[in-house]
């Protein structure tokens, strides 16, 4: 075995854990919004989202997608699972198709990368927030931007490392 592989494995493991925990603040903030608690958002903007109320369904859906991505990364990518855990409904105990895992994680990675790219003009403009951005305090906007960059990068690296280590698997 290559002696330089151990530090790389540790680094990839750390980045994978980052991909698992990075969406948790996002998810928690969206659940608070769905409950009508305006964390990092003006109460008026939250009312425009109809939260709490029917708009909460959309907000909870966003949190669920973030959590599902984190769960898939934790259950399949982190351990390089060859079999879906038994507790997963319908798919439990079936062989993992590495290409399907990569395909499933490609969409959130692409969306997060696109979302992170939207912040580039703001950064190039000296972190100045445009006048048309209302309802989100600057600290919240930049915290969300930082989390998006961290999550996008770590999820992309974790997914690529997963694909690299599972390339010889069937499927």
C-alpha positions in Angstrom: 0.0 0.0 0.0 1.1 3.5 -0.8 2.3 5.2 2.5 1.0 8.6 1.3 -2.5 7.2 0.9 -3.3 7.3 4.6 -3.2 11.1 4.9 -5.3 11.4 1.7 -7.9 9.0 3.2 -8.0 11.0 6.4 -8.5 14.2 4.5 -11.3 12.6 2.3 -12.9 11.3 5.5 -12.9 14.7 7.1 -14.3 16.4 4.0 -17.0 13.7 3.8 -18.0 14.4 7.4 -18.1 18.1 6.4 -20.5 17.2 3.6 -22.7 15.4 6.2 -22.8 18.2 8.8 -22.7 21.3 6.5 -26.4 21.1 5.6 -27.6 20.9 9.2 -27.6 24.6 10.0 -29.5 25.2 6.7 -32.0 22.5 7.6 -32.5 23.7 11.2 -33.0 27.3 10.0 -35.7 26.2 7.5 -37.5 24.2 10.1 -37.5 27.2 12.4 -38.9 29.3 9.5 -41.6 26.7 8.9 -42.6 27.1 12.5 -42.8 30.9 12.1 -39.5 31.7 13.9 -37.6 34.3 11.8 -34.0 33.3 12.3 -31.8 35.2 9.8 -34.8 36.6 8.0 -37.1 39.5 8.5 -40.5 38.5 9.9 -42.2 40.3 7.0 -40.4 38.2 4.4 -41.3 35.1 6.4 -45.0 36.2 6.2 -44.6 36.6 2.4 -43.5 33.0 2.4 -46.8 32.1 4.1 -45.0 30.6 7.1 -46.3 29.3 9.3 -49.0 28.0 7.0 -49.1 26.5 3.5 -45.7 28.0 2.7 -44.2 25.8 5.5 -44.7 22.7 3.3 -42.3 24.1 0.8 -39.8 25.2 3.5 -40.0 21.8 5.2 -39.5 20.1 1.8 -36.2 22.1 1.3 -35.0 21.0 4.8 -36.0 17.4 3.9 -33.9 17.4 0.7 -30.9 18.8 2.6 -31.4 16.1 5.2 -31.8 13.3 2.6 -28.6 14.4 0.9 -26.7 14.3 4.3 -28.3 11.0 5.1 -27.3 9.4 1.8 -23.7 10.8 2.2 -23.6 9.4 5.8 -25.1 6.0 5.1 -23.7 5.1 1.7 -20.8 7.4 0.8 -18.9 7.7 4.1 -18.6 3.9 4.8 -18.4 3.0 1.0 -21.3 0.7 1.7 -21.7 -2.2 -0.7 -25.2 -3.1 0.6 -28.0 -0.7 1.5 -28.7 -0.9 5.3 -31.5 -3.2 6.3 -33.5 -0.4 7.9 -34.0 1.4 4.6 -37.5 0.7 3.4 -37.8 -1.2 0.1 -34.1 -1.0 -0.8 -32.7 -2.5 2.4 -30.2 -5.4 2.0 -29.9 -4.8 -1.8 -26.5 -4.2 -3.4 -25.5 -0.6 -3.8 -25.2 0.7 -7.3 -22.3 3.1 -7.1 -23.3 4.9 -10.3 -26.8 5.5 -9.0 -25.4 7.0 -5.7 -23.2 9.3 -7.8 -26.1 10.3 -10.0 -28.3 11.0 -7.1 -25.7 13.2 -5.5 -24.8 15.0 -8.7 -28.1 17.0 -8.7 -27.7 18.5 -5.2 -24.0 19.1 -6.0 -24.9 20.9 -9.2 -27.6 23.0 -7.5 -25.3 24.0 -4.7 -22.5 24.9 -7.1 -24.9 27.0 -9.1 -26.1 28.7 -5.9 -22.5 29.3 -4.7 -21.6 30.8 -8.1 -24.4 33.4 -7.6 -22.4 34.9 -4.8 -19.3 35.4 -6.9 -20.4 38.9 -8.2 -21.2 40.0 -4.7 -17.7 38.9 -3.5 -16.0 40.6 -6.5 -18.0 43.8 -5.7 -16.3 44.0 -2.3 -19.0 42.0 -0.4 -21.5 44.8 -1.1 -25.1 43.7 -0.9 -27.3 44.9 -3.8 -30.2 47.2 -3.0 -32.7 44.7 -4.3 -31.8 42.2 -1.6 -34.3 42.8 1.2 -35.5 40.8 4.1 -32.2 39.1 4.8 -29.6 40.8 7.1 -26.0 40.9 5.8 -24.8 38.5 8.4 -27.4 35.9 7.4 -26.7 36.3 3.7 -22.9 35.8 4.1 -23.4 32.9 6.6 -25.7 31.2 4.1 -23.2 31.9 1.3 -20.3 30.5 3.3 -22.3 27.4 4.1 -23.3 26.9 0.5 -19.6 27.1 -0.6 -18.5 24.7 2.1 -21.3 22.3 1.4 -21.0 22.4 -2.4 -17.2 21.8 -2.3 -17.3 19.1 0.3 -20.2 17.2 -1.3 -18.4 17.4 -4.7 -15.2 16.1 -3.2 -16.9 13.3 -1.2 -18.9 12.2 -4.3 -15.8 12.2 -6.5 -13.8 10.3 -3.9 -16.6 7.8 -3.5 -16.8 7.2 -7.3 -13.0 6.8 -7.4 -13.0 4.1 -4.7 -16.0 2.3 -6.1 -15.0 2.4 -9.7 -14.3 -1.4 -9.8 -17.7 -2.3 -8.3 -20.3 -3.8 -10.6 -23.1 -1.4 -11.5 
